[in-house]
Amino acid sequence: MKSRLLTTIAALCLCFSAVSVTGSANMGPSTSDWPQWRGPERSGISQERGLLKQWPAEGPKLLWQVNDIGDGYSTPSVVGTRIYLMSNRGFENEFVQALSTQDGTPIWTTRVGNVGNPQDFLYAKARSTPTVDGDFIYALSSDGDLACLETSSGKVRWQKSIKKEFDGKPGFWAYAESPLVDGDVVVVTPGGTEATLVALNKKTGAVIWKSAVPGGDPAGYASAIVVQAGGRKQYVQFLSKGIVGVDAKTGQFLWRYAEVAKGMAQMVTPVARDGYVYGGAQGIGGGAVRLKSDRGGIAAEQVYFARGLPNNIGGSVLVGDYLYGTSGRGLVAVEFTTGKLKWQAESIGGGSVAYADGLLYLHGENGEIALVEATPEAYREKGRFTPPVQPQRKKLGPYPEKAWTYPAISNGRLYIRDIGTLWAYDIKASR
């Protein structure tokens, strides 16, 4: 029974992506795209303004809904007039697809590989969010097939298996990482002793460096972020044995924070600012370290670790001085640098979170959507609804599929994906 619970908790370690992304000329550049996992800076934060401050009882206006996009938990990336996401049909066809933002109609579809660990039939699905970088997309299948595709046509420019070519070691629930694009580099996490993390030339796929992290961690289910701290530019990733930092130029291992690996699965993308890095221990709590220069290296000193802090699969967002995310108690607000709990509310229970224009957008594991004011003062809900025609969820004993996909906000729209369905809502205050 415990193994089933673990499967339920971690299966979905969904979707992730990149940094410094621009709109492609053939799609029409936009000032408010959502081009990768957790938005423009992989923080879950949109810079859009002029959005609805209160939703009607039935929720914001539904623009369209499509119910046949394929299986999976991939969050949409949105650039210009196109939506990009990963899905699968069966276990031998995991693919990237481009859809129209106008009505969700398909534009192109490209297979990139198989579904990882198909024996886990209830949760084996596409999970990664494609990373859009100019005229190209970088996508990783759950079985470790990394592909660079053209945004215009879906044509594959280069492809490789990070599991086969780097002797990669995925976790039990296969790969659930979105590639990180940083300048001319694409970073992914094969896991294992040979190349725990790798940096590749984004144009050719050629290896720039391989980082053999001490301990040879299998890959977790999170995605790397860029952190500047202690005088070093780093790539920070949550592996199966903790959060680690490696030098962005060379891949040199710098530090590890193991406390947050005490949870059942390592899947929450870290949150960082001003030398602080926060991570969640699934089902337990959360903690933060402060990174400092130490005799030419980096020291990671724990600032706090406490139960009940944001640790859910749905991640957290840092707004001002406060972190917002869900735990087993529902939505919580925490002072980022101290871990001090400001408030907690049952809200819609566990869920994924994004932020825009003073508001938190929550996609609950129960399928509900909620709008909450982002303030440390108190929980103030501004709307709640359930999207129509919910997908049929499979069930294995007492453990059903859940709504694990993150919200995406782009050009005055809220995009919600759940299993094989995608909804687009108008959240602009005025048009």
Buried (B, 14 or more C-beta within 10 A) or exposed (E): EEEEEBBBBBBBBBBBBBBBBBBBEEBEEBEBBBBBBBBBBBBBBBEBEEBBEEBEEEBBBBBBBBEEBBBBBBBBBBBBBBBBBBBBBEBEBBBBBBBEBEEBEEBBBBBBBBBBBBEBEBBBBBBBBBBBBBBBBBBBBBBBBBBBBBBBEBEBBBBBBBBEBBBBBBBBBBBBBBBBBBEEBBBBBBBBEBBBBBBBEBEEBEBBBBBBBEBBBBBBBBBBBBBEBBEBEBBBBBBBBBBBBBBBEEBBBBBBBBBBBBBBBBBBBBBBBEBBBBBBBBBBBBBBBBBBEEEEBBBBEEBBBBEBBBBBBBBBBBBEEBBBBBBBBBBBBBBBBEBBBBBBBEBBBBBBBBBBBEBBBBBBBEBBBBBBBBBBEEBEBBBBBBBEEBBEEEEBEEBEBBBBBBBBBBBBBBBBBBBBBBBBBBBBEEE
